Amino acid sequence: MVNKKKKFKKVLVVLGGTSGERAISIDTGKACLKALRKKNYKVSSFDPKFKNLTLIDKKKTDVIFNALHGRYGEDGTAQSYFEYLKIPYTHSGVISSYNSMNKTVSKEIFIQNKILTPKYFSIFNFEFKISNLKRLFIKKKIHFPVVIKPISEGSSLGVKIVKNLNQLKKICSILFKNYNQLIFEQYIGGQEIQAAVINKIPLGAIELVPKRSFYDYKAKYTKSAKTKHIMPARLTKSKYNQILRIAKKAHLALGCKGVTRSDFKFYKNKFYLLEINTQPGMTNLSLVPEIANYYGISFDNLVEKILLDASTNR
Protein backbone atom coordinates (compact mmCIF):
# COMPACT_ATOMS: atom_id res chain seq x y z
CA MET A 1 0.00 0.00 0.00
CA VAL A 2 1.25 3.51 -0.87
CA ASN A 3 2.21 5.43 2.26
CA LYS A 4 -0.24 8.33 2.21
CA LYS A 5 0.14 11.42 4.38
CA LYS A 6 -2.35 11.12 7.20
CA LYS A 7 -5.25 13.59 7.31
CA PHE A 8 -4.94 13.67 11.13
CA LYS A 9 -2.01 12.68 13.37
CA LYS A 10 -3.00 13.41 16.98
CA VAL A 11 -6.27 11.70 17.90
CA LEU A 12 -8.13 12.26 21.17
CA VAL A 13 -10.57 9.46 22.03
CA VAL A 14 -13.31 10.87 24.29
CA LEU A 15 -14.77 8.03 26.34
CA GLY A 16 -16.52 7.16 29.60
CA GLY A 17 -18.62 10.14 30.63
CA THR A 18 -21.43 10.13 33.18
CA SER A 19 -24.35 8.39 31.45
CA GLY A 20 -25.82 5.00 32.34
CA GLU A 21 -23.73 3.61 29.46
CA ARG A 22 -20.38 4.67 30.90
CA ALA A 23 -19.01 1.09 31.11
CA ILE A 24 -19.84 0.38 27.44
CA SER A 25 -18.35 3.70 26.37
CA ILE A 26 -15.08 2.78 28.10
CA ASP A 27 -15.06 -0.60 26.27
CA THR A 28 -15.77 1.15 22.95
CA GLY A 29 -13.10 3.79 23.61
CA LYS A 30 -10.43 1.26 24.57
CA ALA A 31 -11.11 -0.86 21.48
CA CYS A 32 -10.90 2.23 19.23
CA LEU A 33 -7.73 3.48 20.97
CA LYS A 34 -6.08 0.13 20.27
CA ALA A 35 -7.22 0.11 16.62
CA LEU A 36 -5.95 3.66 15.99
CA ARG A 37 -2.58 2.91 17.60
CA LYS A 38 -2.25 -0.06 15.26
CA LYS A 39 -2.88 2.38 12.41
CA ASN A 40 0.04 4.50 13.68
CA TYR A 41 -1.91 7.47 15.00
CA LYS A 42 -0.70 9.30 18.08
CA VAL A 43 -3.63 8.56 20.39
CA SER A 44 -4.62 9.79 23.85
CA SER A 45 -7.88 9.60 25.81
CA PHE A 46 -10.12 12.04 27.69
CA ASP A 47 -12.88 11.16 30.16
CA PRO A 48 -15.41 13.98 30.75
CA LYS A 49 -16.42 12.39 34.06
CA PHE A 50 -13.20 13.77 35.54
CA LYS A 51 -12.54 16.89 33.44
CA ASN A 52 -14.76 19.38 31.66
CA LEU A 53 -14.68 19.08 27.86
CA THR A 54 -13.56 22.73 27.62
CA LEU A 55 -10.21 21.57 29.09
CA ILE A 56 -9.33 19.57 25.95
CA ASP A 57 -5.91 20.77 24.78
CA LYS A 58 -6.38 22.06 21.23
CA LYS A 59 -2.62 22.15 20.58
CA LYS A 60 -2.34 18.42 21.23
CA THR A 61 -5.52 17.44 19.34
CA ASP A 62 -6.01 17.28 15.57
CA VAL A 63 -9.25 15.34 15.79
CA ILE A 64 -11.69 13.90 18.36
CA PHE A 65 -12.95 10.34 18.09
CA ASN A 66 -16.24 10.44 20.00
CA ALA A 67 -16.63 7.11 21.83
CA LEU A 68 -19.25 8.38 24.29
CA HIS A 69 -22.63 6.64 24.59
CA GLY A 70 -25.93 7.79 26.07
CA ARG A 71 -26.90 11.13 27.54
CA TYR A 72 -24.49 14.06 27.10
CA GLY A 73 -22.33 12.04 24.69
CA GLU A 74 -25.00 11.15 22.16
CA ASP A 75 -27.60 13.91 22.51
CA GLY A 76 -25.76 16.90 21.05
CA THR A 77 -24.22 18.13 24.34
CA ALA A 78 -20.65 16.84 23.83
CA GLN A 79 -20.93 17.74 20.13
CA SER A 80 -21.69 21.38 21.02
CA TYR A 81 -18.45 21.50 23.06
CA PHE A 82 -16.49 20.05 20.12
CA GLU A 83 -18.00 22.69 17.81
CA TYR A 84 -17.19 25.43 20.34
CA LEU A 85 -13.56 24.19 20.45
CA LYS A 86 -13.51 24.07 16.62
CA ILE A 87 -11.89 20.61 16.68
CA PRO A 88 -12.99 18.13 13.97
CA TYR A 89 -14.93 15.22 15.51
CA THR A 90 -16.50 11.96 14.41
CA HIS A 91 -20.12 10.76 14.20
CA SER A 92 -23.17 13.01 14.00
CA GLY A 93 -23.40 16.74 14.75
CA VAL A 94 -25.29 18.71 17.42
CA ILE A 95 -28.80 18.82 15.91
CA SER A 96 -28.84 15.37 14.30
CA SER A 97 -27.55 13.83 17.56
CA TYR A 98 -30.26 15.57 19.61
CA ASN A 99 -33.02 14.65 17.14
CA SER A 100 -31.90 11.02 16.91
CA MET A 101 -31.56 10.57 20.67
CA ASN A 102 -34.98 12.09 21.38
CA LYS A 103 -37.39 9.29 20.52
CA THR A 104 -40.43 11.49 19.88
CA VAL A 105 -38.53 13.94 17.65
CA SER A 106 -36.95 11.11 15.63
CA LYS A 107 -40.32 9.37 15.24
CA GLU A 108 -41.89 12.60 13.95
CA ILE A 109 -39.07 12.81 11.38
CA PHE A 110 -39.61 9.14 10.39
CA ILE A 111 -43.33 9.83 9.88
CA GLN A 112 -42.66 13.01 7.84
CA ASN A 113 -40.39 10.92 5.61
CA LYS A 114 -42.95 8.09 5.23
CA ILE A 115 -40.85 5.63 7.25
CA LEU A 116 -43.06 3.18 9.13
CA THR A 117 -42.64 3.28 12.93
CA PRO A 118 -44.83 1.74 15.69
CA LYS A 119 -47.80 3.81 16.94
CA TYR A 120 -46.89 5.82 20.05
CA PHE A 121 -47.53 8.77 22.34
CA SER A 122 -45.50 10.39 25.11
CA ILE A 123 -46.40 12.01 28.43
CA PHE A 124 -44.60 13.96 31.15
CA ASN A 125 -44.62 12.72 34.75
CA PHE A 126 -47.04 15.48 35.86
CA GLU A 127 -49.57 14.17 33.29
CA PHE A 128 -49.39 10.63 34.61
CA LYS A 129 -52.84 9.28 35.48
CA ILE A 130 -54.12 5.83 34.53
CA SER A 131 -57.32 7.45 33.16
CA ASN A 132 -55.12 9.64 30.92
CA LEU A 133 -53.21 6.62 29.63
CA LYS A 134 -56.40 4.65 28.95
CA ARG A 135 -57.78 7.57 26.94
CA LEU A 136 -54.55 7.87 24.90
CA PHE A 137 -54.44 4.10 24.23
CA ILE A 138 -57.95 4.33 22.73
CA LYS A 139 -57.16 7.53 20.79
CA LYS A 140 -53.92 6.13 19.33
CA LYS A 141 -55.37 2.61 18.85
CA ILE A 142 -52.61 1.05 20.98
CA HIS A 143 -53.22 -2.22 22.83
CA PHE A 144 -51.19 -4.47 25.13
CA PRO A 145 -48.38 -5.47 25.04
CA VAL A 146 -46.92 -1.96 25.15
CA VAL A 147 -43.27 -0.86 25.21
CA ILE A 148 -42.41 1.92 27.66
CA LYS A 149 -39.14 3.82 27.19
CA PRO A 150 -37.49 6.98 28.50
CA ILE A 151 -37.45 9.70 25.81
CA SER A 152 -33.67 10.12 25.66
CA GLU A 153 -31.80 7.06 26.86
CA GLY A 154 -29.72 4.53 24.95
CA SER A 155 -28.79 0.83 25.15
CA SER A 156 -32.38 -0.11 26.05
CA LEU A 157 -31.91 1.43 29.53
CA GLY A 158 -35.26 1.80 31.27
CA VAL A 159 -37.12 -0.02 28.47
CA LYS A 160 -39.97 -2.22 29.70
CA ILE A 161 -42.63 -4.33 27.98
CA VAL A 162 -45.95 -4.37 29.85
CA LYS A 163 -48.78 -6.83 29.22
CA ASN A 164 -51.60 -5.47 31.38
CA LEU A 165 -52.86 -2.48 33.35
CA ASN A 166 -51.37 -3.60 36.68
CA GLN A 167 -47.88 -3.92 35.18
CA LEU A 168 -48.36 -0.55 33.49
CA LYS A 169 -49.17 1.21 36.81
CA LYS A 170 -46.22 -0.41 38.57
CA ILE A 171 -43.64 0.28 35.82
CA CYS A 172 -44.81 3.88 35.28
CA SER A 173 -44.56 4.73 38.97
CA ILE A 174 -40.97 3.36 39.02
CA LEU A 175 -39.80 4.96 35.75
CA PHE A 176 -41.35 8.37 36.45
CA LYS A 177 -39.13 8.61 39.56
CA ASN A 178 -36.07 8.62 37.29
CA TYR A 179 -37.37 10.18 34.07
CA ASN A 180 -39.61 13.18 33.49
CA GLN A 181 -40.97 11.98 30.14
CA LEU A 182 -41.80 8.51 28.81
CA ILE A 183 -42.83 7.20 25.43
CA PHE A 184 -45.52 4.49 25.10
CA GLU A 185 -45.19 2.45 21.93
CA GLN A 186 -47.16 -0.40 20.39
CA TYR A 187 -45.17 -3.62 20.82
CA ILE A 188 -44.32 -5.19 17.46
CA GLY A 189 -43.47 -8.89 17.21
CA GLY A 190 -41.45 -10.51 14.44
CA GLN A 191 -37.76 -10.51 13.59
CA GLU A 192 -35.36 -8.08 15.26
CA ILE A 193 -33.00 -6.66 12.62
CA GLN A 194 -30.40 -3.90 12.81
CA ALA A 195 -28.89 -2.13 9.82
CA ALA A 196 -25.67 -0.11 9.65
CA VAL A 197 -24.93 2.94 7.49
CA ILE A 198 -21.45 4.45 7.24
CA ASN A 199 -20.66 7.77 5.53
CA LYS A 200 -24.15 7.69 3.89
CA ILE A 201 -23.59 4.20 2.41
CA PRO A 202 -25.68 1.27 3.76
CA LEU A 203 -23.34 -1.45 5.00
CA GLY A 204 -25.54 -4.44 5.88
CA ALA A 205 -28.21 -5.84 8.20
CA ILE A 206 -27.90 -8.36 11.03
CA GLU A 207 -30.67 -10.33 12.76
CA LEU A 208 -30.78 -10.83 16.52
CA VAL A 209 -32.47 -13.70 18.30
CA PRO A 210 -32.34 -12.82 22.01
CA LYS A 211 -32.91 -15.56 24.59
CA ARG A 212 -34.32 -12.76 26.76
CA SER A 213 -37.74 -11.13 26.17
CA PHE A 214 -36.14 -8.53 23.89
CA TYR A 215 -32.73 -7.16 22.92
CA ASP A 216 -32.15 -5.30 26.20
CA TYR A 217 -28.97 -3.96 27.85
CA LYS A 218 -27.96 -7.43 29.10
CA ALA A 219 -28.63 -9.07 25.72
CA LYS A 220 -26.53 -6.38 24.02
CA TYR A 221 -23.47 -6.46 26.21
CA THR A 222 -23.11 -9.79 28.00
CA LYS A 223 -22.03 -13.08 26.47
CA SER A 224 -24.04 -14.98 29.12
CA ALA A 225 -27.25 -13.58 27.58
CA LYS A 226 -26.52 -15.86 24.56
CA THR A 227 -28.10 -13.57 21.97
CA LYS A 228 -27.86 -15.27 18.59
CA HIS A 229 -26.50 -13.06 15.78
CA ILE A 230 -27.44 -14.06 12.22
CA MET A 231 -25.42 -12.31 9.54
CA PRO A 232 -26.78 -11.50 7.02
CA ALA A 233 -30.35 -11.23 8.36
CA ARG A 234 -32.77 -13.93 7.15
CA LEU A 235 -34.58 -11.92 4.50
CA THR A 236 -35.16 -12.32 0.77
CA LYS A 237 -32.73 -10.35 -1.39
CA SER A 238 -35.36 -7.72 -2.21
CA LYS A 239 -36.34 -7.30 1.47
CA TYR A 240 -32.65 -7.12 2.49
CA ASN A 241 -32.13 -4.32 -0.04
CA GLN A 242 -35.31 -2.63 1.18
CA ILE A 243 -34.15 -2.48 4.84
CA LEU A 244 -30.84 -0.97 3.70
CA ARG A 245 -32.70 1.68 1.68
CA ILE A 246 -34.86 2.56 4.71
CA ALA A 247 -31.80 2.74 7.01
CA LYS A 248 -30.09 5.11 4.56
CA LYS A 249 -33.26 7.20 4.21
CA ALA A 250 -33.49 7.57 8.03
CA HIS A 251 -29.76 8.40 8.28
CA LEU A 252 -30.16 11.17 5.67
CA ALA A 253 -33.54 12.42 6.98
CA LEU A 254 -31.98 13.02 10.41
CA GLY A 255 -28.85 14.57 8.88
CA CYS A 256 -26.58 11.98 10.47
CA LYS A 257 -22.86 11.71 9.76
CA GLY A 258 -20.30 8.92 10.09
CA VAL A 259 -21.83 5.69 11.32
CA THR A 260 -25.40 4.92 12.45
CA ARG A 261 -27.25 1.75 13.39
CA SER A 262 -31.01 1.56 12.85
CA ASP A 263 -33.13 -0.83 14.92
CA PHE A 264 -36.02 -2.51 13.09
CA LYS A 265 -38.74 -5.07 13.61
CA PHE A 266 -39.84 -7.09 10.56
CA TYR A 267 -43.45 -8.19 11.06
CA LYS A 268 -46.09 -9.31 8.54
CA ASN A 269 -43.81 -8.39 5.64
CA LYS A 270 -43.30 -4.80 6.88
CA PHE A 271 -40.28 -3.06 8.42
CA TYR A 272 -40.95 -0.91 11.49
CA LEU A 273 -38.12 1.46 12.42
CA LEU A 274 -37.88 1.69 16.21
CA GLU A 275 -34.95 4.09 16.54
CA ILE A 276 -31.61 5.19 15.12
CA ASN A 277 -28.34 5.15 17.07
CA THR A 278 -25.73 7.79 16.22
CA GLN A 279 -23.04 6.38 18.55
CA PRO A 280 -23.32 2.60 18.07
CA GLY A 281 -21.14 0.38 20.26
CA MET A 282 -17.70 -0.64 19.02
CA THR A 283 -16.93 -3.52 21.39
CA ASN A 284 -16.16 -7.15 20.58
CA LEU A 285 -19.89 -7.96 20.91
CA SER A 286 -21.04 -4.93 18.90
CA LEU A 287 -23.11 -5.23 15.76
CA VAL A 288 -21.61 -2.62 13.44
CA PRO A 289 -18.11 -4.22 13.56
CA GLU A 290 -19.73 -7.63 12.99
CA ILE A 291 -21.62 -6.37 9.92
CA ALA A 292 -18.46 -4.67 8.59
CA ASN A 293 -16.38 -7.79 9.16
CA TYR A 294 -18.84 -9.88 7.13
CA TYR A 295 -18.22 -7.55 4.18
CA GLY A 296 -14.44 -7.73 4.59
CA ILE A 297 -13.88 -4.52 6.58
CA SER A 298 -11.61 -5.23 9.56
CA PHE A 299 -12.27 -3.55 12.92
CA ASP A 300 -9.16 -1.36 12.57
CA ASN A 301 -10.16 -0.25 9.06
CA LEU A 302 -13.72 0.47 10.23
CA VAL A 303 -12.46 2.70 13.05
CA GLU A 304 -10.16 4.56 10.63
CA LYS A 305 -13.04 4.97 8.15
CA ILE A 306 -15.11 6.65 10.91
CA LEU A 307 -12.14 8.81 11.92
CA LEU A 308 -11.41 10.06 8.39
CA ASP A 309 -14.97 11.41 8.07
CA ALA A 310 -14.41 13.78 11.04
CA SER A 311 -15.08 17.50 10.62
CA THR A 312 -16.61 20.54 12.32
CA ASN A 313 -20.00 22.09 11.36
CA ARG A 314 -21.55 18.62 11.35
N, C-alpha and C positions, 0 to 999 in steps of 0.2 A: 504493500500500500504506500502511496506517495505521502511523504511527511508534510501535512498541511499545517500552516500557521494556525494556532488555535484562536477561535473567536474570543474566548475568555481564558484567563489563566488562574486567577485567584477566586475560588468558589467558597461561598459561605452557605453551609447547610443549616437552615433554621428548623429546629426540631423540638419536640417535648411540649412546651406550653402548659396551659392550665386547664384544658378541657377534660371531659370524661374520657377522651381518647388519647390521653398523654402517653400511656404505655405503648400503644400501637405506633404513635408518631415517633417515639424513640427508636422502635424497631425499624420503621421505614427509613428514618434518618441515618441510622447506622449502616443499613444495607446500601443506601445511596452513597454515603461517604466512602465506603469500601470500593464500590463500583467506579466512582470518579477518581479515586487514588490509582486504581488499576489503569485508568485511562490517562494517567500522568498529569492530572490537574493538581494544583496546590489547594488542598481542601482543609477548611476548619469548620467548627460547629458553633452554634449560638442557641441558647435555650432561654426563651422569653419568660420562663417561670422565675428566673433568677436575675435577669437584667432587662430593662426596658428596651424595646426595639430601636428607640432613638439613639441608643448607645452603640449601635453597629458602626464599626470603623470603616468609613468610606474609602480611605486610602488603601486599606488592606483587602477590599472587596470589589471584584469586577462584576460579580453576578451572585444573586441569591437563589439557591435551590430551596423552594418552599416545601418542607416535609411535614408541616403541621397538619393536624386533622381536627375536625370538630370546631366548636365555637372559638371565635377570635382568629383562628388560623385559616378557616375555610369560609368565613361569612363576610369577607371584605375588610375586616378590621386590620389584620396584619398587612394586607395588600395596600391599604391606605398609607401605612407607615413606609412601605417600600417605595410607593410613589412619591411621598414627601421627601424621602432620602435621595430620590432620583437614581436608584440603583436598579438595573435590569433584574427581573425576577421571573420565575417559572410559573406555570399553571395560569388559571384565569385571573382576570383583573377585579377591581373593587366591585363594580356594579353586577357583573355576571356572577361573581362569587356570592354576593348577598342574595341575588334573585334565585340562584340555584339552591342555596342552603335553606331559604325560606320556602317551606313546602306549599303554602297557599299561593305565593307569588309565582313559583315555578309552574304550579298546576294551571293557573290562569294563562300563563304564556303557552303551555301545551295546548290548552283549549283554543286559544286565539289562532294557533298554528295547525288546528285540526289534527292534533295528536291525541289519540284515545287515552284517557286516564280514568281510574275508578271514581265513581260519584263520591262527593265529600262535602263537608262543611267544617268550619272551625268556630270555636267560642273561647272567650277569655274566662278566667276563673270567677270573676264577679258575675258572669252570666250563668254560672253553673246551677241549674235546677233540673231535676229529672223530667219535670213537665215540659221544660224548654227543649230538652233533648228529644223527647217523644215527638213533639211537634215538628222538629227539624228532620227527624227520621222519616216522618210521613211526607213532609214537603219535598224532601230530596229523594224520596223513594229508596231509602236505604234500609236494609233488614239485617238481622244477625246471621252469621258472625260479622263483627265490625272490628276494624283495626283502629287503634287509638295511638297517636304519635305526638310527641312534642313538635312544635312548629319548626324549630331550628336546632336539630340535634342530629349527629351522624352515627354511623356504625350500629344502627338499630337500637341505640340507647333509649330506654323509656318506651319502646314499642310493645304494645300488648294487643292480643286478639281476645275479644270478649264474645261469649256465646249467648248471654242472656242479660236481663235487666239487673239482677243482683250483682253479677260480675262487673257490669258497667258502673254501678254506684260505687262499688268497692275500689275499682281501679282509678276512677275519676278522682275520688277523694284523696287517694295516695298521690297521683300524678300532679294534681293541682297544688299540692304543697311545694313541689319543686319547680313547676313550670307555670307561667301565667297565661299561656295559650296552648290549646291542644287542637289537633285535627282529627276528625272522625271520618273514616274512609270505608267504603264498601269492601269487604274481604273478597278477593278474587282467587279462585282455586287454580288448578292447572300447573303447567311447567314454570319453574323459576329460571329465567335466563338473563344474563347480564352481557351487555355489549360495550366494547371499548372503541373510542375514537381518539386518534392522536394527530395533532396538527391538521385538523379538519378532515382527516382520512379515516373511514371506518376500518378497524383492524380485524375484529372477529367477535364471535358470541359464544359464551360458555354456559352450560346448563348445570344447575346445582340441585342435588337431591339431598336435603338435610334430613338427618335422622330425628332432629328436633322438630317442633311444630312449625317453625319457619326459619329462614336464614337469619338468625339473631346474632348478637355480639359473640356469644360462645361458639356458634356454628362457624362464624367468620374467622375466628382467631385461635381456636384451640383444636389440636389434632385429635384429642379425645372425643370431640363432637362427631367425628367420622362423617363429615359432609362429603358426599360423592360429587366429584367434578367430572363432567362429561364434555370433552372438547374434541370437535366442535359440537354445539348443541344439536340435539336430535330433532331436526327440522328438515323439511324438503328444501331443495336448493332455492326454489323461488321464495319460500318463507324465510330462509336464512338471509337471503339478499334483502328481503323486505325489512327485517329487524335492523339490519345495518343501515338501511336508508333512513329509518325512523330515528335511530340513535344519532346519525349525522344531522338530521333536521333539527332535533332537540338541541344538540351542541351549538349549531349555528343560530337557532332562534334565541338562545340565552346569551349569545355572544361569547361563548367559552373559548379559551385558548389552551394550548398544550394538550394534556390528556384528560379525558373524562370517561366515566363508566356509568352507563344507564341501566337501571334495574327494571326488568319487565316481568309480567306474568303473561303466559300464552294460554288462553282459555277459549274453547269453542271457536278455534280458528282465528282468534283475534289477539293482537298484542296490546296490552295495557301498560303504559309507562307509569311506573310508581314514582321514581325520582331520578335525578341525575347527580352524580358525585364529581365535584371538581378537584378533589384531592384524594384520589383513590389510593388504597394501601399499596405499599411496595415492599412487602415482606415475603418470606419464602412460601407463605400460604396464600398470597394475594392473587387476585384473578387477572389483573391486567398483565403482569409478567408471564403468567401461564398462557394467556391468549397469544401474547407476542412470541413466546418461545415456540408455540405450535407452528407459527408462520416463519420460524427461522431467525427471529430477532432475539439475541441473547439479552440477559438482564443488564449487563454493562452497556450494551449498545442502546437499549431502551432508555436507560437513565441519561445517557449522553444526548439522545434524540430530544428528550424533554428539556434538557439544559440548553441546547442550541437554539431553542425557540424563544428563550427568555428575552424580555424587553421591558421598557416602561410604557406608560400610556396604554395599558392593556384593557 
